[in-house]
Amino acid sequence: MFDMMAFSTNLAFTSLNSVGVKVFHDTKDNLERHMLEALQTDVKIIIYDYEMEDFVQTLIEKYDDKMYPIFLKLPVGGKHEDTLKELKTMIEKSIGISII
């Protein structure tokens, strides 16, 4: 089973396959179904993009008290600059310094 899985409507996410991430590229409705199925396994990290944010937010609330899975939103393309800024802020808060 995969420890890391990625879910996106953006084809660019398929490049994560090269580093051992199981990538699901599909329509938003199908991705939601795949993500719910993945949560029934021992997945540790779920990577998603801006398109999946609303759905994932409901899952974050459900799994908030558990150690896993960790939900990680990644920016895809220039129009989602806020996502990169959010990622930078989360890293700064978790380790105490800016690395980006």
MOPAC internal coordinates of N, CA, C and O (Angstrom, degrees):
PM7 1SCF
backbone

  N    0.0000 0     0.00 0     0.00 0    0    0    0
  C    1.4543 1     0.00 0     0.00 0    1    0    0
  C    1.5310 1   109.25 1     0.00 0    2    1    0
  O    1.2310 1   120.70 1   -28.09 1    3    2    1
  N    1.2961 1   116.27 1   151.91 1    3    2    1
  C    1.4599 1   122.36 1  -178.66 1    5    3    2
  C    1.5285 1   110.80 1   -86.31 1    6    5    3
  O    1.2310 1   120.73 1   -42.92 1    7    6    5
  N    1.3396 1   116.22 1   137.08 1    7    6    5
  C    1.4561 1   121.18 1   175.37 1    9    7    6
  C    1.5240 1   111.61 1   -80.83 1   10    9    7
  O    1.2310 1   121.19 1   149.61 1   11   10    9
  N    1.3408 1   115.33 1   -30.39 1   11   10    9
  C    1.4682 1   120.87 1  -179.46 1   13   11   10
  C    1.5178 1   109.65 1  -121.59 1   14   13   11
  O    1.2310 1   121.35 1   -46.49 1   15   14   13
  N    1.3248 1   115.03 1   133.51 1   15   14   13
  C    1.4598 1   121.13 1   176.90 1   17   15   14
  C    1.5213 1   108.87 1  -133.81 1   18   17   15
  O    1.2310 1   121.09 1   -35.23 1   19   18   17
  N    1.3257 1   115.52 1   144.77 1   19   18   17
  C    1.4602 1   121.21 1   179.77 1   21   19   18
  C    1.5206 1   109.19 1  -122.37 1   22   21   19
  O    1.2310 1   121.22 1   -36.02 1   23   22   21
  N    1.3288 1   115.27 1   143.98 1   23   22   21
  C    1.4596 1   122.29 1  -176.93 1   25   23   22
  C    1.5163 1   108.66 1  -133.20 1   26   25   23
  O    1.2310 1   120.74 1   -59.00 1   27   26   25
  N    1.3409 1   116.20 1   121.00 1   27   26   25
  C    1.4588 1   118.57 1  -178.42 1   29   27   26
  C    1.5218 1   110.95 1  -159.47 1   30   29   27
  O    1.2310 1   121.69 1   -27.72 1   31   30   29
  N    1.3169 1   114.37 1   152.28 1   31   30   29
  C    1.4621 1   120.79 1   171.05 1   33   31   30
  C    1.5218 1   110.14 1   -86.95 1   34   33   31
  O    1.2310 1   120.50 1   171.96 1   35   34   33
  N    1.3315 1   116.65 1    -8.04 1   35   34   33
  C    1.4576 1   122.72 1  -178.08 1   37   35   34
  C    1.5257 1   109.71 1   -90.98 1   38   37   35
  O    1.2310 1   120.67 1   -54.76 1   39   38   37
  N    1.3192 1   116.33 1   125.24 1   39   38   37
  C    1.4564 1   121.96 1  -178.23 1   41   39   38
  C    1.5250 1   112.58 1   -62.70 1   42   41   39
  O    1.2310 1   119.68 1   156.32 1   43   42   41
  N    1.3216 1   118.22 1   -23.68 1   43   42   41
  C    1.4682 1   121.83 1  -179.59 1   45   43   42
  C    1.5277 1   111.94 1   -60.96 1   46   45   43
  O    1.2310 1   119.65 1   154.78 1   47   46   45
  N    1.3083 1   118.27 1   -25.22 1   47   46   45
  C    1.4598 1   121.47 1   179.83 1   49   47   46
  C    1.5229 1   111.93 1   -63.46 1   50   49   47
  O    1.2310 1   119.82 1   156.43 1   51   50   49
  N    1.3315 1   117.95 1   -23.57 1   51   50   49
  C    1.4638 1   120.04 1  -178.09 1   53   51   50
  C    1.5242 1   112.27 1   -62.24 1   54   53   51
  O    1.2310 1   119.92 1   161.62 1   55   54   53
  N    1.3259 1   117.75 1   -18.38 1   55   54   53
  C    1.4638 1   120.32 1   176.83 1   57   55   54
  C    1.5300 1   111.67 1   -64.86 1   58   57   55
  O    1.2310 1   119.98 1   159.38 1   59   58   57
  N    1.3228 1   117.64 1   -20.62 1   59   58   57
  C    1.4678 1   120.95 1   177.49 1   61   59   58
  C    1.5292 1   112.28 1   -67.13 1   62   61   59
  O    1.2310 1   120.43 1   162.33 1   63   62   61
  N    1.3358 1   116.79 1   -17.67 1   63   62   61
  C    1.4633 1   119.93 1   175.17 1   65   63   62
  C    1.5230 1   111.39 1   -56.77 1   66   65   63
  O    1.2310 1   120.53 1   145.79 1   67   66   65
  N    1.3264 1   116.60 1   -34.21 1   67   66   65
  C    1.4670 1   121.10 1  -175.94 1   69   67   66
  C    1.5231 1   113.31 1   -68.08 1   70   69   67
  O    1.2310 1   119.81 1   164.65 1   71   70   69
  N    1.3285 1   117.97 1   -15.35 1   71   70   69
  C    1.4687 1   121.06 1   177.82 1   73   71   70
  C    1.5275 1   111.88 1  -112.94 1   74   73   71
  O    1.2310 1   120.57 1  -158.26 1   75   74   73
  N    1.3263 1   116.52 1    21.74 1   75   74   73
  C    1.4573 1   120.90 1   172.80 1   77   75   74
  C    1.5102 1   116.69 1    86.79 1   78   77   75
  O    1.2310 1   120.23 1  -164.52 1   79   78   77
  N    1.3235 1   117.16 1    15.48 1   79   78   77
  C    1.4659 1   121.13 1   178.29 1   81   79   78
  C    1.5249 1   108.53 1   -96.37 1   82   81   79
  O    1.2310 1   120.20 1   -50.18 1   83   82   81
  N    1.3107 1   117.23 1   129.82 1   83   82   81
  C    1.4629 1   121.32 1   175.05 1   85   83   82
  C    1.5248 1   107.22 1   -76.82 1   86   85   83
  O    1.2310 1   120.35 1   -60.91 1   87   86   85
  N    1.3304 1   116.94 1   119.09 1   87   86   85
  C    1.4578 1   121.63 1  -174.55 1   89   87   86
  C    1.5277 1   110.25 1  -108.92 1   90   89   87
  O    1.2310 1   121.38 1   -47.12 1   91   90   89
  N    1.3215 1   114.96 1   132.88 1   91   90   89
  C    1.4542 1   122.23 1   173.05 1   93   91   90
  C    1.5193 1   107.26 1  -110.70 1   94   93   91
  O    1.2310 1   120.77 1   -62.24 1   95   94   93
  N    1.3181 1   116.14 1   117.76 1   95   94   93
  C    1.4701 1   121.95 1   177.39 1   97   95   94
  C    1.5198 1   106.55 1  -119.07 1   98   97   95
  O    1.2310 1   120.82 1   -64.17 1   99   98   97
  N    1.3331 1   116.04 1   115.83 1   99   98   97
  C    1.4579 1   120.07 1  -173.95 1  101   99   98
  C    1.5247 1   108.61 1  -164.07 1  102  101   99
  O    1.2310 1   120.97 1    10.52 1  103  102  101
  N    1.3334 1   115.76 1  -169.48 1  103  102  101
  C    1.4608 1   120.34 1   174.46 1  105  103  102
  C    1.5272 1   108.45 1   -73.39 1  106  105  103
  O    1.2310 1   120.77 1   -18.96 1  107  106  105
  N    1.3057 1   116.14 1   161.04 1  107  106  105
  C    1.4671 1   120.40 1  -177.71 1  109  107  106
  C    1.5291 1   111.66 1   -59.20 1  110  109  107
  O    1.2310 1   119.95 1   136.51 1  111  110  109
  N    1.3282 1   117.69 1   -43.49 1  111  110  109
  C    1.4673 1   120.99 1  -179.83 1  113  111  110
  C    1.5243 1   111.58 1   -61.56 1  114  113  111
  O    1.2310 1   120.26 1   135.96 1  115  114  113
  N    1.3185 1   117.10 1   -44.04 1  115  114  113
  C    1.4629 1   120.52 1   178.78 1  117  115  114
  C    1.5223 1   111.61 1   -67.73 1  118  117  115
  O    1.2310 1   120.66 1   143.73 1  119  118  117
  N    1.3266 1   116.34 1   -36.27 1  119  118  117
  C    1.4629 1   119.95 1   178.40 1  121  119  118
  C    1.5183 1   111.37 1   -63.80 1  122  121  119
  O    1.2310 1   120.48 1   141.58 1  123  122  121
  N    1.3148 1   116.68 1   -38.42 1  123  122  121
  C    1.4680 1   120.05 1   177.57 1  125  123  122
  C    1.5221 1   110.06 1   -61.26 1  126  125  123
  O    1.2310 1   120.43 1   137.19 1  127  126  125
  N    1.3172 1   116.78 1   -42.81 1  127  126  125
  C    1.4686 1   121.28 1   179.00 1  129  127  126
  C    1.5312 1   110.37 1   -64.24 1  130  129  127
  O    1.2310 1   120.27 1   135.01 1  131  130  129
  N    1.3475 1   117.09 1   -44.99 1  131  130  129
  C    1.4665 1   121.37 1   179.00 1  133  131  130
  C    1.5327 1   111.30 1   -62.03 1  134  133  131
  O    1.2310 1   120.74 1   141.33 1  135  134  133
  N    1.3218 1   116.19 1   -38.67 1  135  134  133
  C    1.4545 1   119.98 1  -179.31 1  137  135  134
  C    1.5273 1   110.86 1   -67.02 1  138  137  135
  O    1.2310 1   120.24 1   138.25 1  139  138  137
  N    1.3059 1   117.14 1   -41.75 1  139  138  137
  C    1.4681 1   120.38 1   177.62 1  141  139  138
  C    1.5300 1   110.74 1   -62.35 1  142  141  139
  O    1.2310 1   120.40 1   141.43 1  143  142  141
  N    1.3335 1   116.85 1   -38.57 1  143  142  141
  C    1.4636 1   120.69 1   176.83 1  145  143  142
  C    1.5277 1   110.38 1   -66.04 1  146  145  143
  O    1.2310 1   120.37 1   140.04 1  147  146  145
  N    1.3223 1   116.90 1   -39.96 1  147  146  145
  C    1.4710 1   121.22 1  -179.69 1  149  147  146
  C    1.5208 1   110.93 1   -63.78 1  150  149  147
  O    1.2310 1   120.25 1   146.51 1  151  150  149
  N    1.3163 1   117.12 1   -33.49 1  151  150  149
  C    1.4616 1   120.92 1  -179.51 1  153  151  150
  C    1.5238 1   112.27 1   -68.28 1  154  153  151
  O    1.2310 1   120.28 1   165.45 1  155  154  153
  N    1.3228 1   117.07 1   -14.55 1  155  154  153
  C    1.4635 1   120.94 1   176.51 1  157  155  154
  C    1.5284 1   111.23 1   -83.03 1  158  157  155
  O    1.2310 1   120.13 1   173.90 1  159  158  157
  N    1.3364 1   117.35 1    -6.10 1  159  158  157
  C    1.4638 1   122.55 1   178.86 1  161  159  158
  C    1.5275 1   108.93 1  -102.70 1  162  161  159
  O    1.2310 1   120.56 1    12.35 1  163  162  161
  N    1.3071 1   116.54 1  -167.65 1  163  162  161
  C    1.4650 1   121.43 1   179.92 1  165  163  162
  C    1.5200 1   112.39 1   -95.90 1  166  165  163
  O    1.2310 1   119.50 1  -147.09 1  167  166  165
  N    1.3128 1   118.56 1    32.91 1  167  166  165
  C    1.4630 1   121.62 1  -179.22 1  169  167  166
  C    1.5301 1   109.59 1   -61.13 1  170  169  167
  O    1.2310 1   120.93 1   -43.78 1  171  170  169
  N    1.3265 1   115.83 1   136.22 1  171  170  169
  C    1.4660 1   120.97 1  -177.54 1  173  171  170
  C    1.5334 1   112.04 1   -99.79 1  174  173  171
  O    1.2310 1   120.90 1   141.13 1  175  174  173
  N    1.3399 1   115.89 1   -38.87 1  175  174  173
  C    1.4648 1   120.00 1  -176.75 1  177  175  174
  C    1.5209 1   109.17 1  -129.37 1  178  177  175
  O    1.2310 1   121.18 1   -50.47 1  179  178  177
  N    1.3287 1   115.35 1   129.53 1  179  178  177
  C    1.4601 1   121.95 1   175.45 1  181  179  178
  C    1.5128 1   107.75 1  -114.59 1  182  181  179
  O    1.2310 1   121.16 1   -60.23 1  183  182  181
  N    1.3268 1   115.38 1   119.77 1  183  182  181
  C    1.4530 1   122.37 1   179.78 1  185  183  182
  C    1.5300 1   107.37 1  -102.74 1  186  185  183
  O    1.2310 1   120.82 1   -45.21 1  187  186  185
  N    1.3178 1   116.04 1   134.79 1  187  186  185
  C    1.4599 1   120.16 1  -178.52 1  189  187  186
  C    1.5205 1   109.43 1  -144.40 1  190  189  187
  O    1.2310 1   120.93 1    -8.45 1  191  190  189
  N    1.3322 1   115.83 1   171.55 1  191  190  189
  C    1.4637 1   120.58 1   179.51 1  193  191  190
  C    1.5245 1   110.46 1  -117.55 1  194  193  191
  O    1.2310 1   121.30 1     2.91 1  195  194  193
  N    1.2953 1   115.12 1  -177.09 1  195  194  193
  C    1.4631 1   122.81 1  -176.50 1  197  195  194
  C    1.5274 1   112.79 1   -55.86 1  198  197  195
  O    1.2310 1   120.30 1   143.30 1  199  198  197
  N    1.3252 1   117.04 1   -36.70 1  199  198  197
  C    1.4636 1   121.14 1  -177.75 1  201  199  198
  C    1.5260 1   112.25 1   -62.39 1  202  201  199
  O    1.2310 1   120.11 1   150.88 1  203  202  201
  N    1.3078 1   117.39 1   -29.12 1  203  202  201
  C    1.4660 1   121.90 1  -176.68 1  205  203  202
  C    1.5267 1   113.11 1   -95.13 1  206  205  203
  O    1.2310 1   120.16 1  -178.16 1  207  206  205
  N    1.3184 1   117.30 1     1.84 1  207  206  205
  C    1.4647 1   121.65 1  -170.81 1  209  207  206
  C    1.5265 1   114.06 1   -57.89 1  210  209  207
  O    1.2310 1   119.47 1   133.99 1  211  210  209
  N    1.3119 1   118.62 1   -46.01 1  211  210  209
  C    1.4704 1   120.74 1  -177.68 1  213  211  210
  C    1.5300 1   111.51 1   -62.10 1  214  213  211
  O    1.2310 1   120.97 1   135.59 1  215  214  213
  N    1.3224 1   115.74 1   -44.41 1  215  214  213
  C    1.4612 1   120.05 1   179.66 1  217  215  214
  C    1.5251 1   110.83 1   -65.33 1  218  217  215
  O    1.2310 1   120.40 1   134.70 1  219  218  217
  N    1.3149 1   116.84 1   -45.30 1  219  218  217
  C    1.4612 1   121.34 1  -178.04 1  221  219  218
  C    1.5248 1   110.89 1   -64.91 1  222  221  219
  O    1.2310 1   120.03 1   147.19 1  223  222  221
  N    1.3137 1   117.56 1   -32.81 1  223  222  221
  C    1.4652 1   120.29 1   179.01 1  225  223  222
  C    1.5259 1   111.22 1   -58.70 1  226  225  223
  O    1.2310 1   120.14 1   142.12 1  227  226  225
  N    1.3246 1   117.34 1   -37.88 1  227  226  225
  C    1.4692 1   119.94 1   177.36 1  229  227  226
  C    1.5274 1   110.76 1   -67.48 1  230  229  227
  O    1.2310 1   120.68 1   145.56 1  231  230  229
  N    1.3330 1   116.30 1   -34.44 1  231  230  229
  C    1.4643 1   119.86 1   178.58 1  233  231  230
  C    1.5256 1   111.62 1   -71.65 1  234  233  231
  O    1.2310 1   120.77 1   142.30 1  235  234  233
  N    1.3246 1   116.14 1   -37.70 1  235  234  233
  C    1.4639 1   120.40 1   178.94 1  237  235  234
  C    1.5221 1   109.80 1   -59.39 1  238  237  235
  O    1.2310 1   120.72 1   137.45 1  239  238  237
  N    1.3204 1   116.22 1   -42.55 1  239  238  237
  C    1.4678 1   120.02 1   178.26 1  241  239  238
  C    1.5317 1   110.88 1   -62.70 1  242  241  239
  O    1.2310 1   120.36 1   142.02 1  243  242  241
  N    1.3197 1   116.92 1   -37.98 1  243  242  241
  C    1.4650 1   121.34 1  -178.37 1  245  243  242
  C    1.5299 1   111.63 1   -70.54 1  246  245  243
  O    1.2310 1   120.41 1   141.24 1  247  246  245
  N    1.3302 1   116.81 1   -38.76 1  247  246  245
  C    1.4657 1   121.35 1  -175.51 1  249  247  246
  C    1.5240 1   112.99 1  -101.82 1  250  249  247
  O    1.2310 1   119.84 1  -166.13 1  251  250  249
  N    1.3040 1   117.92 1    13.87 1  251  250  249
  C    1.4599 1   122.91 1  -175.22 1  253  251  250
  C    1.5321 1   113.07 1   -59.24 1  254  253  251
  O    1.2310 1   119.86 1   146.51 1  255  254  253
  N    1.3057 1   117.86 1   -33.49 1  255  254  253
  C    1.4583 1   120.89 1  -176.85 1  257  255  254
  C    1.5314 1   113.54 1   -87.46 1  258  257  255
  O    1.2310 1   120.44 1  -179.21 1  259  258  257
  N    1.3336 1   116.76 1     0.79 1  259  258  257
  C    1.4576 1   120.99 1  -179.11 1  261  259  258
  C    1.5280 1   110.68 1  -105.70 1  262  261  259
  O    1.2310 1   120.98 1   -26.12 1  263  262  261
  N    1.3101 1   115.74 1   153.88 1  263  262  261
  C    1.4551 1   120.62 1   179.00 1  265  263  262
  C    1.5364 1   111.27 1   -70.35 1  266  265  263
  O    1.2310 1   120.85 1   140.59 1  267  266  265
  N    1.3151 1   115.99 1   -39.41 1  267  266  265
  C    1.4674 1   122.12 1   179.79 1  269  267  266
  C    1.5097 1   109.72 1  -126.45 1  270  269  267
  O    1.2310 1   119.93 1   -28.38 1  271  270  269
  N    1.2988 1   117.74 1   151.62 1  271  270  269
  C    1.4572 1   128.80 1     2.47 1  273  271  270
  C    1.5287 1   111.99 1   -82.42 1  274  273  271
  O    1.2310 1   122.11 1   -21.80 1  275  274  273
  N    1.3194 1   113.57 1   158.20 1  275  274  273
  C    1.4593 1   121.35 1   172.24 1  277  275  274
  C    1.5247 1   106.25 1   -95.05 1  278  277  275
  O    1.2310 1   120.21 1   -50.49 1  279  278  277
  N    1.3138 1   117.21 1   129.51 1  279  278  277
  C    1.4619 1   122.15 1   179.99 1  281  279  278
  C    1.5266 1   108.43 1  -100.97 1  282  281  279
  O    1.2310 1   120.88 1   -54.48 1  283  282  281
  N    1.3333 1   115.91 1   125.52 1  283  282  281
  C    1.4495 1   121.73 1  -176.21 1  285  283  282
  C    1.5282 1   109.69 1  -126.81 1  286  285  283
  O    1.2310 1   121.00 1   -64.53 1  287  286  285
  N    1.3179 1   115.69 1   115.47 1  287  286  285
  C    1.4674 1   120.28 1   178.54 1  289  287  286
  C    1.5177 1   109.18 1   -90.82 1  290  289  287
  O    1.2310 1   120.31 1   -51.84 1  291  290  289
  N    1.3388 1   117.02 1   128.16 1  291  290  289
  C    1.4591 1   121.99 1   179.09 1  293  291  290
  C    1.5214 1   110.71 1  -113.05 1  294  293  291
  O    1.2310 1   120.42 1   -37.69 1  295  294  293
  N    1.3205 1   116.81 1   142.31 1  295  294  293
  C    1.4664 1   120.42 1   176.95 1  297  295  294
  C    1.5201 1   110.66 1   -73.62 1  298  297  295
  O    1.2310 1   120.74 1   -36.96 1  299  298  297
  N    1.3091 1   116.19 1   143.04 1  299  298  297
  C    1.4678 1   121.36 1   175.59 1  301  299  298
  C    1.5200 1   108.56 1  -133.34 1  302  301  299
  O    1.2310 1   120.64 1   -80.44 1  303  302  301
  N    1.3168 1   116.39 1    99.56 1  303  302  301
  C    1.4501 1   120.81 1   177.91 1  305  303  302
  C    1.5101 1   112.63 1    95.03 1  306  305  303
  O    1.2310 1   121.11 1   -18.19 1  307  306  305
  N    1.3187 1   115.48 1   161.81 1  307  306  305
  C    1.4540 1   122.67 1  -176.27 1  309  307  306
  C    1.5088 1   115.15 1   -65.71 1  310  309  307
  O    1.2310 1   119.71 1   155.03 1  311  310  309
  N    1.3142 1   118.15 1   -24.97 1  311  310  309
  C    1.4649 1   119.22 1  -176.92 1  313  311  310
  C    1.5267 1   112.99 1   -75.16 1  314  313  311
  O    1.2310 1   119.98 1   172.51 1  315  314  313
  N    1.3228 1   117.65 1    -7.49 1  315  314  313
  C    1.4571 1   120.94 1   179.86 1  317  315  314
  C    1.5209 1   111.03 1  -113.16 1  318  317  315
  O    1.2310 1   120.54 1  -136.18 1  319  318  317
  N    1.3231 1   116.57 1    43.82 1  319  318  317
  C    1.4588 1   122.07 1  -179.30 1  321  319  318
  C    1.5255 1   111.93 1   -60.00 1  322  321  319
  O    1.2310 1   119.67 1   148.41 1  323  322  321
  N    1.3374 1   118.24 1   -31.59 1  323  322  321
  C    1.4671 1   121.00 1   179.83 1  325  323  322
  C    1.5226 1   111.29 1   -60.32 1  326  325  323
  O    1.2310 1   120.30 1   146.00 1  327  326  325
  N    1.3317 1   117.03 1   -34.00 1  327  326  325
  C    1.4534 1   120.68 1   179.59 1  329  327  326
  C    1.5227 1   110.39 1   -63.61 1  330  329  327
  O    1.2310 1   120.41 1   138.27 1  331  330  329
  N    1.3234 1   116.82 1   -41.73 1  331  330  329
  C    1.4576 1   120.82 1   178.19 1  333  331  330
  C    1.5293 1   110.47 1   -64.84 1  334  333  331
  O    1.2310 1   120.65 1   140.79 1  335  334  333
  N    1.3185 1   116.36 1   -39.21 1  335  334  333
  C    1.4660 1   120.55 1   177.75 1  337  335  334
  C    1.5328 1   110.47 1   -64.80 1  338  337  335
  O    1.2310 1   120.50 1   139.44 1  339  338  337
  N    1.3441 1   116.65 1   -40.56 1  339  338  337
  C    1.4664 1   120.79 1   177.31 1  341  339  338
  C    1.5253 1   110.51 1   -63.23 1  342  341  339
  O    1.2310 1   120.32 1   137.82 1  343  342  341
  N    1.3358 1   116.99 1   -42.18 1  343  342  341
  C    1.4565 1   121.13 1   179.26 1  345  343  342
  C    1.5245 1   110.55 1   -62.15 1  346  345  343
  O    1.2310 1   120.42 1   137.08 1  347  346  345
  N    1.3151 1   116.81 1   -42.92 1  347  346  345
  C    1.4610 1   122.15 1   177.93 1  349  347  346
  C    1.5262 1   110.29 1   -59.86 1  350  349  347
  O    1.2310 1   120.13 1   134.75 1  351  350  349
  N    1.3151 1   117.36 1   -45.25 1  351  350  349
  C    1.4654 1   122.23 1  -179.85 1  353  351  350
  C    1.5244 1   111.38 1   -64.19 1  354  353  351
  O    1.2310 1   120.06 1   137.82 1  355  354  353
  N    1.3425 1   117.48 1   -42.18 1  355  354  353
  C    1.4642 1   120.79 1   179.19 1  357  355  354
  C    1.5283 1   110.92 1   -62.80 1  358  357  355
  O    1.2310 1   120.16 1   139.09 1  359  358  357
  N    1.3292 1   117.30 1   -40.91 1  359  358  357
  C    1.4659 1   120.45 1   178.76 1  361  359  358
  C    1.5122 1   110.27 1   -65.20 1  362  361  359
  O    1.2310 1   120.34 1   135.46 1  363  362  361
  N    1.3306 1   116.96 1   -44.54 1  363  362  361
  C    1.4580 1   120.69 1   179.43 1  365  363  362
  C    1.5325 1   110.90 1   -58.80 1  366  365  363
  O    1.2310 1   120.51 1   137.59 1  367  366  365
  N    1.3207 1   116.64 1   -42.41 1  367  366  365
  C    1.4647 1   119.88 1  -179.14 1  369  367  366
  C    1.5150 1   111.61 1   -67.61 1  370  369  367
  O    1.2310 1   120.51 1   142.49 1  371  370  369
  N    1.3447 1   116.63 1   -37.51 1  371  370  369
  C    1.4547 1   118.82 1  -175.00 1  373  371  370
  C    1.5198 1   113.63 1   -77.47 1  374  373  371
  O    1.2310 1   119.89 1   146.23 1  375  374  373
  N    1.3466 1   117.82 1   -33.77 1  375  374  373
  C    1.4657 1   118.43 1  -178.12 1  377  375  374
  C    1.5260 1   113.35 1  -112.11 1  378  377  375
  O    1.2310 1   120.10 1   170.75 1  379  378  377
  N    1.3314 1   117.41 1    -9.25 1  379  378  377
  C    1.4540 1   120.54 1   173.73 1  381  379  378
  C    1.5077 1   115.95 1    89.92 1  382  381  379
  O    1.2310 1   119.63 1   175.80 1  383  382  381
  N    1.3376 1   118.32 1    -4.20 1  383  382  381
  C    1.4625 1   121.05 1   178.04 1  385  383  382
  C    1.5239 1   110.12 1  -138.80 1  386  385  383
  O    1.2310 1   121.21 1   -19.05 1  387  386  385
  N    1.3125 1   115.29 1   160.95 1  387  386  385
  C    1.4686 1   120.57 1   177.21 1  389  387  386
  C    1.5166 1   109.70 1   -90.33 1  390  389  387
  O    1.2310 1   120.50 1   -54.18 1  391  390  389
  N    1.3252 1   116.65 1   125.82 1  391  390  389
  C    1.4520 1   119.85 1   176.91 1  393  391  390
  C    1.5107 1   112.69 1  -111.75 1  394  393  391
  O    1.2310 1   120.64 1   174.28 1  395  394  393
  N    1.3249 1   116.38 1    -5.72 1  395  394  393
  C    1.4683 1   120.86 1   179.91 1  397  395  394
  C    1.5069 1   108.90 1  -113.43 1  398  397  395
  O    1.2310 1   120.10 1   180.00 1  399  398  397

